[in-house]
Amino acid sequence: MGRLTGKTAVITGATGGIGEASVVRFLSEGAKVMAIGRSAEKLARLTSRIGENPNFATFVADSTDEQATAAAMQQTEAQFGQIDVLFANAGTEGDVAPLESLTADQFRAVIETNVVGVWLAMKYCAEHMKSRGTGSIVCTASIAGVVGFPNLMPYIASKHAVCGMVQTAALELGPAGVRVNAVAPGPIANRMIESLEQQMSPEDPDSVHEGIVASIPMGRYGNNEEVANLVLFLASDEASYTNGATYTIDGGYTAA
Ligand SMILES: NC(=O)c1ccc[n+]([C@@H]2O[C@H](COP(=O)([O-])OP(=O)(O)OC[C@H]3O[C@@H](n4cnc5c(N)ncnc54)[C@H](OP(=O)(O)O)[C@@H]3O)[C@@H](O)[C@H]2O)c1
């Protein structure tokens, strides 16, 4: 018996590092998984990796698209009968720039995906979960939701917002038996942190990497699977008294 046997999970950002690791982990723990991504091509690649599996399905939806998000949740209910877990994980790092150089469009693009997108995913699961009196929503925030970093204002604002949305949703949905929590990863070795390193120093991204690693007590980046393990716990009934909290997973970065 797996830790998610009998449960259906919706995972957004399923084509990215943390999302894909979570799809694989959730399936291995017995869940039925609806993997949502904005790229049909990347979802097809994920499907080939997973192989023939009646517990796995995909849906193409940009997380900023309200209709597509609603349709994804409807399709999950139609195909698997219920939604027990939402992992609202899609996110973008946006552009790295001093606050005075950013345009409003650059700022809004990050907020649209990381804030409005996360809220939309919650919105279209909430009623269903409330009516069943059970559910676990896990959102991907970041240590950028707990502390600030220079030249990352849209991303910082968006991830602070995720932590606040999780607290608010926990207060609204907790009485109906639905738990809402966030994970706040530190640097995780995948495409997103490589993009940030590259943007911070196009001529020498390795020096950025070394500088960040030097400030992590554990002396390394985390990996996608380590984050998936924490998400799995929060999604599962083992986390039955967690609600409204943000769980850092950062090798001790924010402990200082
Ligand atoms: N990597 C880190 O160091 C780190 C640290 C803290 C928090 N996080 C957070 O972790 C989450 C997952 O990111 P990751 O680390 O796995 O990086 P990633 O590999 O870049 O994955 C990001 C995922 O979000 C999807 N996405 C972005 N914009 C979208 C949109 N408008 N609509 C639908 N999907 C969209 C991407 O889709 P495409 O594949 O189509 O681009 C991808 O599946 C994000 O919320 C990120 O902010 C990452």
The ligand as an ORCA input file, in Angstrom:
! r2SCAN-3c Opt
* xyz 0 1
  N      14.613     25.602     -9.035
  C      14.723     26.302     -7.920
  O      15.834     26.591     -7.453
  C      13.485     26.737     -7.172
  C      13.631     27.252     -5.895
  C      12.503     27.649     -5.199
  C      11.257     27.549     -5.768
  N      11.135     27.053     -7.036
  C       9.786     26.967     -7.599
  O       9.527     25.614     -7.941
  C       8.471     25.575     -8.899
  C       8.848     24.597     -9.992
  O       9.978     25.099    -10.672
  P      11.223     24.170    -11.035
  O      12.272     24.427    -10.035
  O      10.791     22.784    -11.265
  O      11.712     24.883    -12.394
  P      11.314     24.543    -13.900
  O      11.982     23.271    -14.278
  O      11.623     25.767    -14.657
  O       9.742     24.276    -13.857
  C       8.799     25.316    -13.908
  C       7.496     24.713    -14.362
  O       6.480     25.720    -14.379
  C       5.887     25.724    -15.675
  N       5.337     27.023    -16.031
  C       5.951     28.227    -16.026
  N       5.105     29.178    -16.450
  C       3.921     28.559    -16.716
  C       2.655     28.987    -17.176
  N       2.404     30.269    -17.468
  N       1.680     28.062    -17.337
  C       1.903     26.767    -17.055
  N       3.084     26.291    -16.634
  C       4.069     27.185    -16.459
  C       7.005     25.309    -16.607
  O       6.474     24.922    -17.865
  P       7.462     24.782    -19.140
  O       8.212     23.500    -18.911
  O       6.528     24.726    -20.288
  O       8.359     25.977    -19.129
  C       7.584     24.165    -15.793
  O       6.790     23.024    -15.905
  C       8.276     27.015     -9.377
  O       7.133     27.557     -8.764
  C       9.525     27.718     -8.880
  O       9.327     29.091     -8.687
  C      12.223     26.644     -7.749
*
